[in-house]
Amino acid sequence: MSKKATHADAELILKLFDLRREAEMRKARNWWVTEFWPETADDVVKVAMKFPSQENNWIRQVGGYWEMAAALVNHGVLNQDLFVEPGCSGEMFFIFAKVEPFLKELREKMKAPDMFGNIEKVVTSSEKGRQRIKNLQQRFAERKKMMSGAAKAS
């Protein structure tokens, strides 16, 4: 457990939240959450290497944002217990759960051994965090099955 959260931690959380409200960031976050459902490392590589494209910008913008926020936690600038509350970083867990199953391969293919490294460190540092990822991935599998069934029905 990290030190007790301070007013400075709360102010930083609110500042991070405010950054998420910027118009282009909202579009990027919406794309990650609703449209980007990678099933393999190659699905991510395809977007990451597609220059110039809006999706390339968005994958870097959201991934970079959460990497930066997690780095603040990893370096002791921001209280970890506060940061990992679902209302503060739930989206970070959501995007990490999408890439975690093939993260090792993704890092190799992108020649980026630290890709999503700060996020990974925060997310996997507690049993609660590891369980959240597992739960999200189960939800994703159920979503995929449901979407597959809906596609077959139409």
Chimera marker file (.cmm) of the C-alpha trace (Angstrom):
<marker_set name="trace">
<marker id="1" x="0.000" y="0.000" z="0.000" r="1" g="1" b="0" radius="0.5"/>
<marker id="2" x="1.345" y="3.425" z="-0.875" r="1" g="1" b="0" radius="0.5"/>
<marker id="3" x="1.467" y="6.494" z="1.358" r="1" g="1" b="0" radius="0.5"/>
<marker id="4" x="-1.734" y="8.308" z="2.219" r="1" g="1" b="0" radius="0.5"/>
<marker id="5" x="-3.116" y="10.410" z="-0.620" r="1" g="1" b="0" radius="0.5"/>
<marker id="6" x="-2.609" y="14.134" z="-0.237" r="1" g="1" b="0" radius="0.5"/>
<marker id="7" x="-4.370" y="17.226" z="-1.524" r="1" g="1" b="0" radius="0.5"/>
<marker id="8" x="-1.564" y="17.485" z="-4.108" r="1" g="1" b="0" radius="0.5"/>
<marker id="9" x="-2.438" y="13.956" z="-5.308" r="1" g="1" b="0" radius="0.5"/>
<marker id="10" x="-6.088" y="14.983" z="-5.623" r="1" g="1" b="0" radius="0.5"/>
<marker id="11" x="-5.128" y="18.088" z="-7.582" r="1" g="1" b="0" radius="0.5"/>
<marker id="12" x="-2.992" y="16.038" z="-9.964" r="1" g="1" b="0" radius="0.5"/>
<marker id="13" x="-5.790" y="13.494" z="-10.472" r="1" g="1" b="0" radius="0.5"/>
<marker id="14" x="-8.163" y="16.337" z="-11.337" r="1" g="1" b="0" radius="0.5"/>
<marker id="15" x="-5.611" y="17.827" z="-13.724" r="1" g="1" b="0" radius="0.5"/>
<marker id="16" x="-5.189" y="14.446" z="-15.435" r="1" g="1" b="0" radius="0.5"/>
<marker id="17" x="-8.966" y="14.189" z="-15.698" r="1" g="1" b="0" radius="0.5"/>
<marker id="18" x="-9.151" y="17.636" z="-17.234" r="1" g="1" b="0" radius="0.5"/>
<marker id="19" x="-6.580" y="16.657" z="-19.883" r="1" g="1" b="0" radius="0.5"/>
<marker id="20" x="-8.806" y="13.739" z="-20.860" r="1" g="1" b="0" radius="0.5"/>
<marker id="21" x="-11.584" y="16.193" z="-21.731" r="1" g="1" b="0" radius="0.5"/>
<marker id="22" x="-9.694" y="17.867" z="-24.598" r="1" g="1" b="0" radius="0.5"/>
<marker id="23" x="-11.664" y="17.419" z="-27.854" r="1" g="1" b="0" radius="0.5"/>
<marker id="24" x="-9.138" y="15.341" z="-29.819" r="1" g="1" b="0" radius="0.5"/>
<marker id="25" x="-8.333" y="13.258" z="-26.765" r="1" g="1" b="0" radius="0.5"/>
<marker id="26" x="-12.041" y="12.469" z="-26.387" r="1" g="1" b="0" radius="0.5"/>
<marker id="27" x="-12.130" y="11.228" z="-29.986" r="1" g="1" b="0" radius="0.5"/>
<marker id="28" x="-9.009" y="9.147" z="-29.425" r="1" g="1" b="0" radius="0.5"/>
<marker id="29" x="-10.368" y="7.649" z="-26.207" r="1" g="1" b="0" radius="0.5"/>
<marker id="30" x="-13.693" y="6.876" z="-27.867" r="1" g="1" b="0" radius="0.5"/>
<marker id="31" x="-11.889" y="5.068" z="-30.698" r="1" g="1" b="0" radius="0.5"/>
<marker id="32" x="-9.845" y="2.965" z="-28.228" r="1" g="1" b="0" radius="0.5"/>
<marker id="33" x="-12.911" y="2.056" z="-26.184" r="1" g="1" b="0" radius="0.5"/>
<marker id="34" x="-15.512" y="1.473" z="-28.895" r="1" g="1" b="0" radius="0.5"/>
<marker id="35" x="-13.771" y="0.707" z="-32.195" r="1" g="1" b="0" radius="0.5"/>
<marker id="36" x="-10.290" y="-0.675" z="-31.526" r="1" g="1" b="0" radius="0.5"/>
<marker id="37" x="-10.533" y="-4.349" z="-30.607" r="1" g="1" b="0" radius="0.5"/>
<marker id="38" x="-7.165" y="-5.891" z="-31.491" r="1" g="1" b="0" radius="0.5"/>
<marker id="39" x="-7.045" y="-9.671" z="-31.461" r="1" g="1" b="0" radius="0.5"/>
<marker id="40" x="-3.354" y="-10.063" z="-32.267" r="1" g="1" b="0" radius="0.5"/>
<marker id="41" x="-0.117" y="-8.150" z="-31.979" r="1" g="1" b="0" radius="0.5"/>
<marker id="42" x="-0.305" y="-7.634" z="-35.742" r="1" g="1" b="0" radius="0.5"/>
<marker id="43" x="-3.619" y="-5.771" z="-35.343" r="1" g="1" b="0" radius="0.5"/>
<marker id="44" x="-1.833" y="-3.223" z="-33.145" r="1" g="1" b="0" radius="0.5"/>
<marker id="45" x="1.291" y="-3.097" z="-35.317" r="1" g="1" b="0" radius="0.5"/>
<marker id="46" x="-0.859" y="-2.407" z="-38.384" r="1" g="1" b="0" radius="0.5"/>
<marker id="47" x="-2.318" y="0.714" z="-36.746" r="1" g="1" b="0" radius="0.5"/>
<marker id="48" x="0.945" y="1.751" z="-35.100" r="1" g="1" b="0" radius="0.5"/>
<marker id="49" x="2.796" y="1.653" z="-38.428" r="1" g="1" b="0" radius="0.5"/>
<marker id="50" x="0.070" y="3.321" z="-40.511" r="1" g="1" b="0" radius="0.5"/>
<marker id="51" x="1.520" y="6.803" z="-41.057" r="1" g="1" b="0" radius="0.5"/>
<marker id="52" x="-0.176" y="9.169" z="-41.450" r="1" g="1" b="0" radius="0.5"/>
<marker id="53" x="-3.558" y="8.138" z="-40.124" r="1" g="1" b="0" radius="0.5"/>
<marker id="54" x="-5.959" y="9.334" z="-37.509" r="1" g="1" b="0" radius="0.5"/>
<marker id="55" x="-5.924" y="5.928" z="-35.830" r="1" g="1" b="0" radius="0.5"/>
<marker id="56" x="-2.119" y="6.037" z="-35.575" r="1" g="1" b="0" radius="0.5"/>
<marker id="57" x="-2.388" y="9.401" z="-33.845" r="1" g="1" b="0" radius="0.5"/>
<marker id="58" x="-5.049" y="8.072" z="-31.515" r="1" g="1" b="0" radius="0.5"/>
<marker id="59" x="-3.205" y="4.893" z="-30.539" r="1" g="1" b="0" radius="0.5"/>
<marker id="60" x="-0.164" y="6.977" z="-29.624" r="1" g="1" b="0" radius="0.5"/>
<marker id="61" x="-2.155" y="9.742" z="-27.925" r="1" g="1" b="0" radius="0.5"/>
<marker id="62" x="-4.112" y="7.511" z="-25.549" r="1" g="1" b="0" radius="0.5"/>
<marker id="63" x="-1.305" y="5.015" z="-24.997" r="1" g="1" b="0" radius="0.5"/>
<marker id="64" x="1.126" y="7.857" z="-24.337" r="1" g="1" b="0" radius="0.5"/>
<marker id="65" x="-1.286" y="9.610" z="-21.992" r="1" g="1" b="0" radius="0.5"/>
<marker id="66" x="-1.755" y="6.543" z="-19.787" r="1" g="1" b="0" radius="0.5"/>
<marker id="67" x="1.968" y="5.713" z="-19.939" r="1" g="1" b="0" radius="0.5"/>
<marker id="68" x="2.712" y="9.226" z="-18.695" r="1" g="1" b="0" radius="0.5"/>
<marker id="69" x="0.132" y="9.039" z="-15.920" r="1" g="1" b="0" radius="0.5"/>
<marker id="70" x="1.399" y="5.611" z="-14.812" r="1" g="1" b="0" radius="0.5"/>
<marker id="71" x="4.983" y="6.947" z="-14.829" r="1" g="1" b="0" radius="0.5"/>
<marker id="72" x="3.909" y="9.581" z="-12.290" r="1" g="1" b="0" radius="0.5"/>
<marker id="73" x="2.757" y="6.743" z="-10.046" r="1" g="1" b="0" radius="0.5"/>
<marker id="74" x="5.837" y="4.602" z="-10.638" r="1" g="1" b="0" radius="0.5"/>
<marker id="75" x="8.121" y="7.493" z="-9.700" r="1" g="1" b="0" radius="0.5"/>
<marker id="76" x="6.226" y="8.314" z="-6.525" r="1" g="1" b="0" radius="0.5"/>
<marker id="77" x="4.775" y="11.605" z="-7.731" r="1" g="1" b="0" radius="0.5"/>
<marker id="78" x="1.166" y="10.401" z="-7.539" r="1" g="1" b="0" radius="0.5"/>
<marker id="79" x="-0.422" y="8.175" z="-4.917" r="1" g="1" b="0" radius="0.5"/>
<marker id="80" x="-0.919" y="4.695" z="-6.368" r="1" g="1" b="0" radius="0.5"/>
<marker id="81" x="-3.923" y="3.739" z="-4.244" r="1" g="1" b="0" radius="0.5"/>
<marker id="82" x="-5.793" y="6.835" z="-5.383" r="1" g="1" b="0" radius="0.5"/>
<marker id="83" x="-4.711" y="6.477" z="-9.002" r="1" g="1" b="0" radius="0.5"/>
<marker id="84" x="-5.877" y="2.869" z="-9.386" r="1" g="1" b="0" radius="0.5"/>
<marker id="85" x="-9.388" y="3.661" z="-8.206" r="1" g="1" b="0" radius="0.5"/>
<marker id="86" x="-11.749" y="2.800" z="-11.096" r="1" g="1" b="0" radius="0.5"/>
<marker id="87" x="-12.972" y="6.393" z="-11.380" r="1" g="1" b="0" radius="0.5"/>
<marker id="88" x="-9.409" y="7.645" z="-11.803" r="1" g="1" b="0" radius="0.5"/>
<marker id="89" x="-7.828" y="5.083" z="-14.138" r="1" g="1" b="0" radius="0.5"/>
<marker id="90" x="-10.461" y="2.558" z="-15.165" r="1" g="1" b="0" radius="0.5"/>
<marker id="91" x="-9.867" y="3.386" z="-18.806" r="1" g="1" b="0" radius="0.5"/>
<marker id="92" x="-6.151" y="2.581" z="-18.432" r="1" g="1" b="0" radius="0.5"/>
<marker id="93" x="-7.048" y="-0.891" z="-17.214" r="1" g="1" b="0" radius="0.5"/>
<marker id="94" x="-9.498" y="-1.229" z="-20.115" r="1" g="1" b="0" radius="0.5"/>
<marker id="95" x="-6.937" y="-0.421" z="-22.813" r="1" g="1" b="0" radius="0.5"/>
<marker id="96" x="-4.223" y="-2.502" z="-21.165" r="1" g="1" b="0" radius="0.5"/>
<marker id="97" x="-6.567" y="-5.506" z="-20.982" r="1" g="1" b="0" radius="0.5"/>
<marker id="98" x="-6.938" y="-5.242" z="-24.754" r="1" g="1" b="0" radius="0.5"/>
<marker id="99" x="-3.196" y="-5.536" z="-25.489" r="1" g="1" b="0" radius="0.5"/>
<marker id="100" x="-1.942" y="-7.591" z="-22.535" r="1" g="1" b="0" radius="0.5"/>
<marker id="101" x="-2.586" y="-11.049" z="-24.069" r="1" g="1" b="0" radius="0.5"/>
<marker id="102" x="-0.019" y="-10.418" z="-26.806" r="1" g="1" b="0" radius="0.5"/>
<marker id="103" x="2.123" y="-7.704" z="-25.196" r="1" g="1" b="0" radius="0.5"/>
<marker id="104" x="5.376" y="-9.671" z="-25.364" r="1" g="1" b="0" radius="0.5"/>
<marker id="105" x="4.958" y="-10.302" z="-29.096" r="1" g="1" b="0" radius="0.5"/>
<marker id="106" x="3.884" y="-6.695" z="-29.664" r="1" g="1" b="0" radius="0.5"/>
<marker id="107" x="7.022" y="-5.395" z="-27.955" r="1" g="1" b="0" radius="0.5"/>
<marker id="108" x="9.193" y="-7.681" z="-30.073" r="1" g="1" b="0" radius="0.5"/>
<marker id="109" x="7.514" y="-6.726" z="-33.348" r="1" g="1" b="0" radius="0.5"/>
<marker id="110" x="7.651" y="-3.011" z="-32.546" r="1" g="1" b="0" radius="0.5"/>
<marker id="111" x="11.206" y="-3.298" z="-31.198" r="1" g="1" b="0" radius="0.5"/>
<marker id="112" x="9.904" y="-1.460" z="-28.133" r="1" g="1" b="0" radius="0.5"/>
<marker id="113" x="10.696" y="-3.506" z="-25.011" r="1" g="1" b="0" radius="0.5"/>
<marker id="114" x="9.168" y="-0.877" z="-22.711" r="1" g="1" b="0" radius="0.5"/>
<marker id="115" x="5.916" y="-0.441" z="-24.647" r="1" g="1" b="0" radius="0.5"/>
<marker id="116" x="3.084" y="-0.096" z="-22.100" r="1" g="1" b="0" radius="0.5"/>
<marker id="117" x="5.721" y="-0.752" z="-19.423" r="1" g="1" b="0" radius="0.5"/>
<marker id="118" x="4.627" y="1.911" z="-16.945" r="1" g="1" b="0" radius="0.5"/>
<marker id="119" x="1.012" y="0.848" z="-17.291" r="1" g="1" b="0" radius="0.5"/>
<marker id="120" x="1.966" y="-2.798" z="-16.855" r="1" g="1" b="0" radius="0.5"/>
<marker id="121" x="3.891" y="-2.042" z="-13.687" r="1" g="1" b="0" radius="0.5"/>
<marker id="122" x="0.958" y="-0.184" z="-12.113" r="1" g="1" b="0" radius="0.5"/>
<marker id="123" x="-1.687" y="-2.659" z="-13.262" r="1" g="1" b="0" radius="0.5"/>
<marker id="124" x="0.168" y="-5.791" z="-12.170" r="1" g="1" b="0" radius="0.5"/>
<marker id="125" x="1.541" y="-4.446" z="-8.896" r="1" g="1" b="0" radius="0.5"/>
<marker id="126" x="-1.416" y="-5.713" z="-6.890" r="1" g="1" b="0" radius="0.5"/>
<marker id="127" x="-3.681" y="-8.740" z="-6.838" r="1" g="1" b="0" radius="0.5"/>
<marker id="128" x="-6.636" y="-6.368" z="-7.186" r="1" g="1" b="0" radius="0.5"/>
<marker id="129" x="-5.151" y="-4.906" z="-10.383" r="1" g="1" b="0" radius="0.5"/>
<marker id="130" x="-4.361" y="-8.312" z="-11.864" r="1" g="1" b="0" radius="0.5"/>
<marker id="131" x="-7.909" y="-9.433" z="-11.079" r="1" g="1" b="0" radius="0.5"/>
<marker id="132" x="-9.359" y="-6.341" z="-12.773" r="1" g="1" b="0" radius="0.5"/>
<marker id="133" x="-7.456" y="-7.204" z="-15.957" r="1" g="1" b="0" radius="0.5"/>
<marker id="134" x="-8.662" y="-10.797" z="-15.801" r="1" g="1" b="0" radius="0.5"/>
<marker id="135" x="-12.270" y="-9.652" z="-15.286" r="1" g="1" b="0" radius="0.5"/>
<marker id="136" x="-12.059" y="-7.223" z="-18.197" r="1" g="1" b="0" radius="0.5"/>
<marker id="137" x="-10.612" y="-9.870" z="-20.485" r="1" g="1" b="0" radius="0.5"/>
<marker id="138" x="-13.469" y="-12.214" z="-19.545" r="1" g="1" b="0" radius="0.5"/>
<marker id="139" x="-15.924" y="-9.447" z="-20.423" r="1" g="1" b="0" radius="0.5"/>
<marker id="140" x="-14.123" y="-8.930" z="-23.741" r="1" g="1" b="0" radius="0.5"/>
<marker id="141" x="-14.385" y="-12.650" z="-24.532" r="1" g="1" b="0" radius="0.5"/>
<marker id="142" x="-18.119" y="-12.558" z="-23.762" r="1" g="1" b="0" radius="0.5"/>
<marker id="143" x="-18.488" y="-9.470" z="-25.969" r="1" g="1" b="0" radius="0.5"/>
<marker id="144" x="-16.663" y="-11.198" z="-28.817" r="1" g="1" b="0" radius="0.5"/>
<marker id="145" x="-18.895" y="-14.265" z="-28.504" r="1" g="1" b="0" radius="0.5"/>
<marker id="146" x="-22.012" y="-12.081" z="-28.452" r="1" g="1" b="0" radius="0.5"/>
<marker id="147" x="-20.826" y="-10.056" z="-31.470" r="1" g="1" b="0" radius="0.5"/>
<marker id="148" x="-20.017" y="-13.257" z="-33.346" r="1" g="1" b="0" radius="0.5"/>
<marker id="149" x="-23.478" y="-14.635" z="-32.590" r="1" g="1" b="0" radius="0.5"/>
<marker id="150" x="-25.131" y="-11.402" z="-33.719" r="1" g="1" b="0" radius="0.5"/>
<marker id="151" x="-23.151" y="-11.431" z="-36.966" r="1" g="1" b="0" radius="0.5"/>
<marker id="152" x="-24.188" y="-15.021" z="-37.688" r="1" g="1" b="0" radius="0.5"/>
<marker id="153" x="-27.841" y="-14.196" z="-36.988" r="1" g="1" b="0" radius="0.5"/>
<marker id="154" x="-27.933" y="-11.365" z="-39.526" r="1" g="1" b="0" radius="0.5"/>
<link id1="1" id2="2" r="1" g="1" b="0" radius="0.2"/>
<link id1="2" id2="3" r="1" g="1" b="0" radius="0.2"/>
<link id1="3" id2="4" r="1" g="1" b="0" radius="0.2"/>
<link id1="4" id2="5" r="1" g="1" b="0" radius="0.2"/>
<link id1="5" id2="6" r="1" g="1" b="0" radius="0.2"/>
<link id1="6" id2="7" r="1" g="1" b="0" radius="0.2"/>
<link id1="7" id2="8" r="1" g="1" b="0" radius="0.2"/>
<link id1="8" id2="9" r="1" g="1" b="0" radius="0.2"/>
<link id1="9" id2="10" r="1" g="1" b="0" radius="0.2"/>
<link id1="10" id2="11" r="1" g="1" b="0" radius="0.2"/>
<link id1="11" id2="12" r="1" g="1" b="0" radius="0.2"/>
<link id1="12" id2="13" r="1" g="1" b="0" radius="0.2"/>
<link id1="13" id2="14" r="1" g="1" b="0" radius="0.2"/>
<link id1="14" id2="15" r="1" g="1" b="0" radius="0.2"/>
<link id1="15" id2="16" r="1" g="1" b="0" radius="0.2"/>
<link id1="16" id2="17" r="1" g="1" b="0" radius="0.2"/>
<link id1="17" id2="18" r="1" g="1" b="0" radius="0.2"/>
<link id1="18" id2="19" r="1" g="1" b="0" radius="0.2"/>
<link id1="19" id2="20" r="1" g="1" b="0" radius="0.2"/>
<link id1="20" id2="21" r="1" g="1" b="0" radius="0.2"/>
<link id1="21" id2="22" r="1" g="1" b="0" radius="0.2"/>
<link id1="22" id2="23" r="1" g="1" b="0" radius="0.2"/>
<link id1="23" id2="24" r="1" g="1" b="0" radius="0.2"/>
<link id1="24" id2="25" r="1" g="1" b="0" radius="0.2"/>
<link id1="25" id2="26" r="1" g="1" b="0" radius="0.2"/>
<link id1="26" id2="27" r="1" g="1" b="0" radius="0.2"/>
<link id1="27" id2="28" r="1" g="1" b="0" radius="0.2"/>
<link id1="28" id2="29" r="1" g="1" b="0" radius="0.2"/>
<link id1="29" id2="30" r="1" g="1" b="0" radius="0.2"/>
<link id1="30" id2="31" r="1" g="1" b="0" radius="0.2"/>
<link id1="31" id2="32" r="1" g="1" b="0" radius="0.2"/>
<link id1="32" id2="33" r="1" g="1" b="0" radius="0.2"/>
<link id1="33" id2="34" r="1" g="1" b="0" radius="0.2"/>
<link id1="34" id2="35" r="1" g="1" b="0" radius="0.2"/>
<link id1="35" id2="36" r="1" g="1" b="0" radius="0.2"/>
<link id1="36" id2="37" r="1" g="1" b="0" radius="0.2"/>
<link id1="37" id2="38" r="1" g="1" b="0" radius="0.2"/>
<link id1="38" id2="39" r="1" g="1" b="0" radius="0.2"/>
<link id1="39" id2="40" r="1" g="1" b="0" radius="0.2"/>
<link id1="40" id2="41" r="1" g="1" b="0" radius="0.2"/>
<link id1="41" id2="42" r="1" g="1" b="0" radius="0.2"/>
<link id1="42" id2="43" r="1" g="1" b="0" radius="0.2"/>
<link id1="43" id2="44" r="1" g="1" b="0" radius="0.2"/>
<link id1="44" id2="45" r="1" g="1" b="0" radius="0.2"/>
<link id1="45" id2="46" r="1" g="1" b="0" radius="0.2"/>
<link id1="46" id2="47" r="1" g="1" b="0" radius="0.2"/>
<link id1="47" id2="48" r="1" g="1" b="0" radius="0.2"/>
<link id1="48" id2="49" r="1" g="1" b="0" radius="0.2"/>
<link id1="49" id2="50" r="1" g="1" b="0" radius="0.2"/>
<link id1="50" id2="51" r="1" g="1" b="0" radius="0.2"/>
<link id1="51" id2="52" r="1" g="1" b="0" radius="0.2"/>
<link id1="52" id2="53" r="1" g="1" b="0" radius="0.2"/>
<link id1="53" id2="54" r="1" g="1" b="0" radius="0.2"/>
<link id1="54" id2="55" r="1" g="1" b="0" radius="0.2"/>
<link id1="55" id2="56" r="1" g="1" b="0" radius="0.2"/>
<link id1="56" id2="57" r="1" g="1" b="0" radius="0.2"/>
<link id1="57" id2="58" r="1" g="1" b="0" radius="0.2"/>
<link id1="58" id2="59" r="1" g="1" b="0" radius="0.2"/>
<link id1="59" id2="60" r="1" g="1" b="0" radius="0.2"/>
<link id1="60" id2="61" r="1" g="1" b="0" radius="0.2"/>
<link id1="61" id2="62" r="1" g="1" b="0" radius="0.2"/>
<link id1="62" id2="63" r="1" g="1" b="0" radius="0.2"/>
<link id1="63" id2="64" r="1" g="1" b="0" radius="0.2"/>
<link id1="64" id2="65" r="1" g="1" b="0" radius="0.2"/>
<link id1="65" id2="66" r="1" g="1" b="0" radius="0.2"/>
<link id1="66" id2="67" r="1" g="1" b="0" radius="0.2"/>
<link id1="67" id2="68" r="1" g="1" b="0" radius="0.2"/>
<link id1="68" id2="69" r="1" g="1" b="0" radius="0.2"/>
<link id1="69" id2="70" r="1" g="1" b="0" radius="0.2"/>
<link id1="70" id2="71" r="1" g="1" b="0" radius="0.2"/>
<link id1="71" id2="72" r="1" g="1" b="0" radius="0.2"/>
<link id1="72" id2="73" r="1" g="1" b="0" radius="0.2"/>
<link id1="73" id2="74" r="1" g="1" b="0" radius="0.2"/>
<link id1="74" id2="75" r="1" g="1" b="0" radius="0.2"/>
<link id1="75" id2="76" r="1" g="1" b="0" radius="0.2"/>
<link id1="76" id2="77" r="1" g="1" b="0" radius="0.2"/>
<link id1="77" id2="78" r="1" g="1" b="0" radius="0.2"/>
<link id1="78" id2="79" r="1" g="1" b="0" radius="0.2"/>
<link id1="79" id2="80" r="1" g="1" b="0" radius="0.2"/>
<link id1="80" id2="81" r="1" g="1" b="0" radius="0.2"/>
<link id1="81" id2="82" r="1" g="1" b="0" radius="0.2"/>
<link id1="82" id2="83" r="1" g="1" b="0" radius="0.2"/>
<link id1="83" id2="84" r="1" g="1" b="0" radius="0.2"/>
<link id1="84" id2="85" r="1" g="1" b="0" radius="0.2"/>
<link id1="85" id2="86" r="1" g="1" b="0" radius="0.2"/>
<link id1="86" id2="87" r="1" g="1" b="0" radius="0.2"/>
<link id1="87" id2="88" r="1" g="1" b="0" radius="0.2"/>
<link id1="88" id2="89" r="1" g="1" b="0" radius="0.2"/>
<link id1="89" id2="90" r="1" g="1" b="0" radius="0.2"/>
<link id1="90" id2="91" r="1" g="1" b="0" radius="0.2"/>
<link id1="91" id2="92" r="1" g="1" b="0" radius="0.2"/>
<link id1="92" id2="93" r="1" g="1" b="0" radius="0.2"/>
<link id1="93" id2="94" r="1" g="1" b="0" radius="0.2"/>
<link id1="94" id2="95" r="1" g="1" b="0" radius="0.2"/>
<link id1="95" id2="96" r="1" g="1" b="0" radius="0.2"/>
<link id1="96" id2="97" r="1" g="1" b="0" radius="0.2"/>
<link id1="97" id2="98" r="1" g="1" b="0" radius="0.2"/>
<link id1="98" id2="99" r="1" g="1" b="0" radius="0.2"/>
<link id1="99" id2="100" r="1" g="1" b="0" radius="0.2"/>
<link id1="100" id2="101" r="1" g="1" b="0" radius="0.2"/>
<link id1="101" id2="102" r="1" g="1" b="0" radius="0.2"/>
<link id1="102" id2="103" r="1" g="1" b="0" radius="0.2"/>
<link id1="103" id2="104" r="1" g="1" b="0" radius="0.2"/>
<link id1="104" id2="105" r="1" g="1" b="0" radius="0.2"/>
<link id1="105" id2="106" r="1" g="1" b="0" radius="0.2"/>
<link id1="106" id2="107" r="1" g="1" b="0" radius="0.2"/>
<link id1="107" id2="108" r="1" g="1" b="0" radius="0.2"/>
<link id1="108" id2="109" r="1" g="1" b="0" radius="0.2"/>
<link id1="109" id2="110" r="1" g="1" b="0" radius="0.2"/>
<link id1="110" id2="111" r="1" g="1" b="0" radius="0.2"/>
<link id1="111" id2="112" r="1" g="1" b="0" radius="0.2"/>
<link id1="112" id2="113" r="1" g="1" b="0" radius="0.2"/>
<link id1="113" id2="114" r="1" g="1" b="0" radius="0.2"/>
<link id1="114" id2="115" r="1" g="1" b="0" radius="0.2"/>
<link id1="115" id2="116" r="1" g="1" b="0" radius="0.2"/>
<link id1="116" id2="117" r="1" g="1" b="0" radius="0.2"/>
<link id1="117" id2="118" r="1" g="1" b="0" radius="0.2"/>
<link id1="118" id2="119" r="1" g="1" b="0" radius="0.2"/>
<link id1="119" id2="120" r="1" g="1" b="0" radius="0.2"/>
<link id1="120" id2="121" r="1" g="1" b="0" radius="0.2"/>
<link id1="121" id2="122" r="1" g="1" b="0" radius="0.2"/>
<link id1="122" id2="123" r="1" g="1" b="0" radius="0.2"/>
<link id1="123" id2="124" r="1" g="1" b="0" radius="0.2"/>
<link id1="124" id2="125" r="1" g="1" b="0" radius="0.2"/>
<link id1="125" id2="126" r="1" g="1" b="0" radius="0.2"/>
<link id1="126" id2="127" r="1" g="1" b="0" radius="0.2"/>
<link id1="127" id2="128" r="1" g="1" b="0" radius="0.2"/>
<link id1="128" id2="129" r="1" g="1" b="0" radius="0.2"/>
<link id1="129" id2="130" r="1" g="1" b="0" radius="0.2"/>
<link id1="130" id2="131" r="1" g="1" b="0" radius="0.2"/>
<link id1="131" id2="132" r="1" g="1" b="0" radius="0.2"/>
<link id1="132" id2="133" r="1" g="1" b="0" radius="0.2"/>
<link id1="133" id2="134" r="1" g="1" b="0" radius="0.2"/>
<link id1="134" id2="135" r="1" g="1" b="0" radius="0.2"/>
<link id1="135" id2="136" r="1" g="1" b="0" radius="0.2"/>
<link id1="136" id2="137" r="1" g="1" b="0" radius="0.2"/>
<link id1="137" id2="138" r="1" g="1" b="0" radius="0.2"/>
<link id1="138" id2="139" r="1" g="1" b="0" radius="0.2"/>
<link id1="139" id2="140" r="1" g="1" b="0" radius="0.2"/>
<link id1="140" id2="141" r="1" g="1" b="0" radius="0.2"/>
<link id1="141" id2="142" r="1" g="1" b="0" radius="0.2"/>
<link id1="142" id2="143" r="1" g="1" b="0" radius="0.2"/>
<link id1="143" id2="144" r="1" g="1" b="0" radius="0.2"/>
<link id1="144" id2="145" r="1" g="1" b="0" radius="0.2"/>
<link id1="145" id2="146" r="1" g="1" b="0" radius="0.2"/>
<link id1="146" id2="147" r="1" g="1" b="0" radius="0.2"/>
<link id1="147" id2="148" r="1" g="1" b="0" radius="0.2"/>
<link id1="148" id2="149" r="1" g="1" b="0" radius="0.2"/>
<link id1="149" id2="150" r="1" g="1" b="0" radius="0.2"/>
<link id1="150" id2="151" r="1" g="1" b="0" radius="0.2"/>
<link id1="151" id2="152" r="1" g="1" b="0" radius="0.2"/>
<link id1="152" id2="153" r="1" g="1" b="0" radius="0.2"/>
<link id1="153" id2="154" r="1" g="1" b="0" radius="0.2"/>
</marker_set>
